[in-house]
Amino acid sequence: MTNASAGKPRVAITYCTQCGWLLRAGWMAQELLSTFKDGLGEVALIPATGGAFSITCGDVLIWERVRDGGFPDVKTLKQRVRDVVEPGRDLGHVDRG
């Protein structure tokens, strides 16, 4: 068996366990894995505290709750991840809606 994720981007979603944001983080991970299918090597969920909620891809900060004012809607999330992992990719209805 080979590691199909080797060399593919890793997205990390850090969420606050005190705030109960696991379900939100899990839903966002599911949306990214469904949309990008084989384009991502991994989507990791990282528990934290103190109101933390951020999404990174490698060294790129895609979303940060305080900096960006809350949580991303799914359209914005997918567009920002796409801009980092597959800049030329058309997201279909997400880009047109």
N, C-alpha and C positions, 0 to 999 in steps of 0.2 A: 504494500500500500504506500502511495506517495503522498506527500504533503502538498495538496492542491493550493494551499494558501500562501506558499512560499513566494516572497517578492511582491505580494499584493498589499494594498493599503490596509492599515489597522485604524479603525475608528474606536475611540474610547469615550464612553458616556459616564461622567462622574456625577453621582446623585446623592442627596442628603437622606440618610436613613432616618434621622430625627424628624424630618418633614414629611416622610412617607412618600417619597417620589420614585420608589422602585417601579411601580406599575407604569408610570409615565416614561421612565427610562427604558423599560422593557418594550413598551409599545413603539417607541422611537427606533429601538434596535431592530425590531421586527419589520418596520416600514423600510428601513435602510437595506436590510438583507433581502427583502422581497423586491425592492426596486433595482438594486445593483447586482443581484444574483451572484455571479461569479466574479464581479469586479472588485469585491472586497475580500480580503483575506480573513478578517475578523472584526466583530463588533464586541467590544468588552464593556461590561458593566462594572463600575468601580464604586463601591460604597464609601461615603464620606460623611461628614457632619458639618454643622455650622451654616446650613443654608446653601451649601455648594451645589451647583448644577452647571456643568460645562460639557462641551463636546469638542473633541480634538481629533485631528488626523495627522499622525506623526507630530511634528512641531507646530502645526497650524492650529490656532484656536478658531474653531468654526462658530461656536456660540458660547456665551457666558452670561448667565442669568442676570447678574447685576449690570454688567456692561451693556448688554443688549436689551434690557428691559423686560424681564420675564422669561417666557418659554417660546421657542419657535413654533409656528404652525408647520404642518407637515410639508407644505409647498416650499416654504423658505428653507427648511431643514434639507430637503432633497436637493434644492438648487445650490445651497452652499457646499454640501458634500460633493455634488457633481463638479462644481467649479474647482475643487481640489483634486479629485481622483480621476475624473474623465471630462476635462473642460469642453471638449467639442460635442459631447453627447446631448442628444435631444431627449428631453424627458416627456415628450408627448403632451398630454393634456395639462400636466403640471406647468409647462412653460407657456401654454396658451391661455390658461385660466386666470 
